[in-house]
Amino acid sequence: MPLQIGYHGIIFGDIEKPFMSAALHYWRHDAGAWGKILDRVREAGFTMVSITIPWSVHETSKGVFDFGISDNSKDLGKFLDLCLEKEVFVVAVLGPHTGAELNCSGYPERILEREDLLARTADGTFALAPVPPRFYPVPSYASSAFYEETAVWYDAVCKELAPRMHPAGPVIGVQADSAATMLRRTQCFDLDYCDAAVALYRDFLRGRHGDIQTVNELYGKRHARFADILPPREFLPGSSSRMPYFVDWAEFKEFLVYYGANRLTGMLKERGLGGAFTLMTYPWLPETPFHLFGTEGAAADLAGVELFGGRQDYAQVRNTARALAADSRLPFCTLGAGCNPLGAPYSFDDRQSAVLAALMNGVKAANHYLFADCDRWQGAPLARDGRRRNPAYSFYVNLNKFLKDTGLNKARMQARGALLRMRDYERFESLCSLSSPAPGFAPAGLPRDWFCAHPPMDALPESPVRRYRRQWRTWQKGFSQAGVTMEYPDSDISAEALQGYRLVVAPSFAFMNTALQKKLLVYALKGGVLALGPRAPEMDEYLMPSARFASHLLDPVDYIDELDYNGMMLRRAQVFDAPHAFVEARGKCVAYERPMERGAIIFLGFMFPDYTDIDRTPHAAELARRLAARAGIEPLYPPDDPLVETTLHTGGSATVLFTANTAPDRANPRIRLKDGETLIDAFSGESFPGPSPQIPLGPHKVRAFIVKRNAGKNQTIAGDI
């Protein structure tokens, strides 16, 4: 029976084990050092390693591979047998794209010389992967020739792996590509326009709409067959009637990502690796064209995110982790245990803070990359020959002890509210990106949506471009500074999972897909508190009439361009004549509550100003606090500093409280505890007795505490709050 992914780890028969691994590049170490390195990995508390097995390292010429014949460091079989002897499980990353700081990211250079398997841009040119140390042509994951070449590699490497699959051997999981996904060339009108990708696009349309007549009615065209449809190469909608054409292309970009993952994992299973679980990672937050719901379970058993960063990247780590916590069965990410000399020089404090920030915000499984120094990697917990490097090595020893003692993988971050990531608006934003067709890298610290512009459209006078992200960021800051923990699920979340939240905040504009409208309406009817706005949806994603909320929401009676609300300037505010006002500004009702059968809709008809990462937003925090209170949600262990966040994790063998200073300055917040409670620092053992201990936090510092009662024998609190 294949190994399975559970809610707390990897399921081995009747046992579920935590998924926490250390990454190694065996081929970058002398074979004589393997045993010592694996011993040190075990002594640090890890029972799993993730190993990268690069195609380009083992191939000497087409169809000829060195697995230790001439170079002992490439003896994959010997390394796997040693892992079995040392009782270390293995997750194998096979590529074809493996990254690993290699030239061409692990692809053999010879296949990148074949023009018939390369991706094409909208201009018909080849695309370069913006990956150091040397840029290279991007292969097309729609190309049959690409998969034919990959099959040669898989045939060879799977012969080494298949006999060593669990339970006979140590291999428990396999990963095809390592965060390849078009090699970061993800802008909507960048890739892929090669013949194979265009054919796949037409197959996608056929599968989505059925027949050419349906497509013609939707697009307003007279195509005789699917082969006549050409993909869009820039966003020039003109009339709203052309939106279906562009929306379908944006969705196809998502399909193209997990099409490749699904095809590669299928090839591995065909070659004897079907007993392992399959893994896929994205290079950043799962938003379009990355779709965790479309990947996990369909293309791989588990989908995660590569999350490399430092202390100053706390906001990115938090947002990614809370998205994973909401979307994934087992929130997984790859975290840096060192750094690439060609990248940002992260310090030990940076890496420590990033690991704790991920755990604080809901990550339950992780791969720590890389655990031993080698060429093109530095600052790891182990030296190249296996010598310990402190304090980094000691941190991982203590980290694994903390995870084991608290059972954090079985705990749940206490988040009773959801701030939805609205996929309709993310897709629309991707269509409007000004950085297309160039790779979508915005200057550091600047939101990607600042590099978008909305072309005029007759049916959409108020575009969600930039406005959606502004609303989302302000709500995120508001709830954070109100001390209310929210998760950030994708709007494709199931109706059943949505019902588990007491409060759902869904920034809304004039269009929203009909299925989501129905799902949100049912949520409110069944007892949830739903916050919508600044606009009521009246159309579907194709900008065709679809107003499920029409009979439940009020029409505005007035419109004010700017309106002061206790010092916060509300923009483009709608005014309502409502019996249940929720927000009044200068005597004008700009937000109201509409009771439903068992729940309520709170409609907020105004747009927020834009804020930076560290702005204090007391008025947004007040609104967030009121929304949470309406849903029966109270802040848990709130700090007195609005720029300090806390999260509570219960359900493990101990109750854990994390604190994070989101600002670049030192902080000394007071945390309000319950009667008879004390905080014990999980790593230093320092004690902070209640009722309101002051917690010193350095810039962007994250700390983990065990919550204990002072009564009796200092018994640990367990269970629900």
SULQUIQUI-V682214 format. One record per pair of residues at least 4 apart in sequence whose ideal C-beta (glycine too) atoms are under 6 Angstrom apart, sorted by the first residue. I is the first residue (numbers start at 0). J is the second residue. Records with the same first field share a line. If there is no record, write none. Layout:
BEGIN
I: J, J
END
This chain:
BEGIN
1: 274
2: 9, 171, 276
3: 10
4: 276, 300, 301, 328, 329
5: 10, 15
6: 328
7: 15, 408, 409
8: 15, 16, 17, 18, 408
9: 16, 18
10: 15
17: 408
18: 364
19: 365
20: 47, 48, 49, 90, 366
21: 40, 45, 48, 367, 370
22: 49, 366, 368, 369, 370
23: 48, 50, 371
24: 51, 373
25: 50, 78
26: 56, 72, 73
27: 373
28: 32
30: 71, 72
32: 36, 384, 385
33: 78, 81
35: 385
36: 371, 385
37: 85, 87
39: 381, 385
40: 45
43: 395, 396
44: 396, 399
47: 88
48: 87, 89
49: 90, 366
50: 89, 91
51: 92, 97, 99
52: 91, 93
53: 97, 99, 101, 105
54: 58, 94, 95, 105, 107, 152
55: 105, 107
57: 64, 65, 73
58: 64, 107
59: 63, 65
62: 151
64: 155
65: 69, 70, 73
66: 75, 159
67: 73, 74
75: 159
76: 159
79: 163, 169
82: 87, 89, 169
83: 168, 169
88: 169, 171
89: 169, 170
90: 172
91: 170, 173
92: 97, 174, 177
93: 156
94: 105
95: 106, 149
96: 104, 105, 176, 179
97: 105, 177
98: 104, 177
99: 105
100: 339, 375
101: 105
102: 133
103: 108, 135
104: 130
106: 110, 111
110: 148
111: 135, 136
115: 144
116: 138, 142, 144, 145
117: 125, 136, 138
118: 126, 137, 139, 190, 191, 193
119: 123, 192, 193
120: 124, 126, 436
121: 188, 192, 232, 436
125: 136
126: 137, 184, 190
127: 134
128: 135, 137, 182
129: 438
131: 341
132: 341
137: 182, 184
138: 145
139: 145, 191, 193, 195, 196
140: 259
141: 195, 196, 199
142: 195
153: 157, 266, 270
157: 161, 270, 271
160: 170
161: 271
163: 168, 170
164: 168, 170, 274
165: 171
171: 275
172: 275, 276, 278
173: 267, 272, 275, 277
174: 278
175: 263, 264
178: 280, 282, 305
180: 256
181: 185, 190
183: 438
184: 189, 190, 438
185: 288, 439
186: 432, 435, 436, 439
187: 249, 429, 430, 435
188: 232, 233, 435, 436
189: 435, 436
191: 196
197: 230
200: 230, 251
201: 225, 228
203: 251, 254
204: 208
205: 225
208: 213, 214
209: 213
211: 222, 224, 225
214: 218
215: 220, 221, 222
217: 243
218: 243, 244
219: 240
222: 227, 228
223: 227
231: 245, 248
234: 430
236: 241, 242, 456
238: 457
239: 456, 457, 458, 542
242: 246, 541, 542
243: 541
245: 430
246: 540
249: 426, 429, 430
252: 288
253: 287, 288, 290
254: 258
256: 288
257: 261, 293, 294, 298
260: 279, 298, 299
261: 298
264: 277, 299
267: 272
268: 272, 273
276: 300
277: 299, 300
278: 299, 301
279: 294, 299, 302
280: 303, 305, 333
281: 285, 289, 304
282: 305
284: 319
285: 289, 291, 322
286: 425
287: 425, 426, 429
291: 295, 302, 326
292: 489, 491
294: 298, 302
295: 302
301: 329, 331
303: 331, 332
304: 319, 332
305: 333
306: 319, 332, 334
307: 335
308: 312, 316, 353
309: 345, 349
310: 349, 352, 699
311: 699
312: 316
313: 356, 661, 699
314: 612
316: 320, 353, 356, 357
317: 360
320: 357, 360, 361, 362
321: 360, 361, 486, 487
322: 326, 487
323: 327, 330
324: 330, 361, 486
325: 486, 487, 488
326: 488, 489
329: 363, 364
330: 361, 362, 363
331: 364
332: 357, 362, 365
333: 366, 368
334: 354, 365, 367
335: 350
336: 367, 368, 370, 379
337: 369, 376, 377, 378, 379
338: 345, 378
340: 377
345: 349, 350
347: 391
351: 394
352: 356, 701
355: 359, 701, 703
356: 701
357: 362
358: 362
359: 646, 657, 701
361: 412
363: 408
369: 376, 379
370: 379, 380, 381
371: 379, 381
372: 376, 377, 379, 382, 383
373: 383
380: 388, 391, 392, 395
381: 385
382: 386, 388
387: 392
388: 392
389: 393
390: 394
394: 398
397: 682
400: 404
401: 681
402: 407
405: 651, 653, 655
406: 651, 652
407: 651
409: 650, 651
410: 648, 649, 650, 651
411: 650
412: 646, 648
413: 635, 647
414: 484, 485, 486
415: 501, 632
416: 485, 500, 502, 632
417: 486, 488, 500, 503
418: 474, 485, 487, 504
419: 490, 505
420: 487, 489
421: 490
422: 490, 491
423: 511, 512, 540
424: 463, 467
427: 463
428: 448, 451, 464
431: 451, 453, 464
432: 451
433: 450, 452
434: 439, 450
441: 445, 447, 450
445: 449
448: 465, 468
451: 464
453: 462, 464
458: 542
463: 467, 508
466: 606
467: 506
469: 607, 609
470: 506, 607
471: 506
473: 607, 610, 619
474: 504
476: 480, 610, 616
477: 616, 619, 620, 623
478: 483, 485, 623
479: 644
480: 616, 620, 641
481: 620, 623, 624
482: 634, 637
483: 627, 634
484: 646
488: 492
490: 515
492: 496, 497
494: 518
497: 522
501: 630, 631, 632
502: 528, 630
503: 527, 529
504: 530
505: 519, 531
507: 511, 531, 536
508: 534
509: 534, 537, 538
510: 538, 542
511: 515, 516, 536
512: 539, 540
513: 539, 545
516: 536, 547
517: 547
519: 529
520: 547
522: 527, 529
523: 527, 529, 595, 598, 600
524: 595, 596
525: 597
526: 597, 598
527: 598
528: 598, 599, 629, 630
529: 600
530: 601, 626
531: 602
532: 602, 603, 604
533: 604, 605, 606
535: 548, 552
537: 546
538: 542, 543, 545
539: 543, 545
548: 552
551: 593
552: 602
553: 575, 577
555: 573, 574, 575
556: 574, 576
557: 574
558: 573
559: 572
561: 568, 570
562: 569, 572, 584
563: 568
564: 569, 584
565: 618
567: 618
568: 608
569: 605
570: 606
571: 606
572: 589, 605
573: 604
574: 587
575: 588, 591
577: 588, 591
579: 591, 592
580: 588, 591
581: 590, 591, 592, 601
582: 589, 590
583: 588
584: 589
589: 604, 605
590: 603
591: 602
592: 599, 601
593: 600
594: 599
595: 599
610: 614, 616
613: 662
615: 641
616: 620
627: 632
635: 647
636: 645, 656, 670
637: 671
638: 643, 645, 668, 670
639: 668, 669
640: 666, 668
642: 661, 662
643: 660, 666, 668
644: 659
645: 658
646: 657
647: 656
648: 655
649: 654, 719, 720
653: 705, 715
654: 706, 716
656: 704, 706
657: 703
658: 694, 702
659: 701
660: 666, 696, 700
663: 698
665: 697
666: 696
667: 693, 695
668: 694
669: 691, 693
670: 694
671: 691
672: 676, 689, 690
675: 708, 709, 710
676: 689, 706
677: 686, 688, 707, 709
678: 687, 704
679: 686, 705, 707
680: 685, 704
681: 703, 705
687: 692
696: 700
706: 716
707: 713, 715
708: 714
END
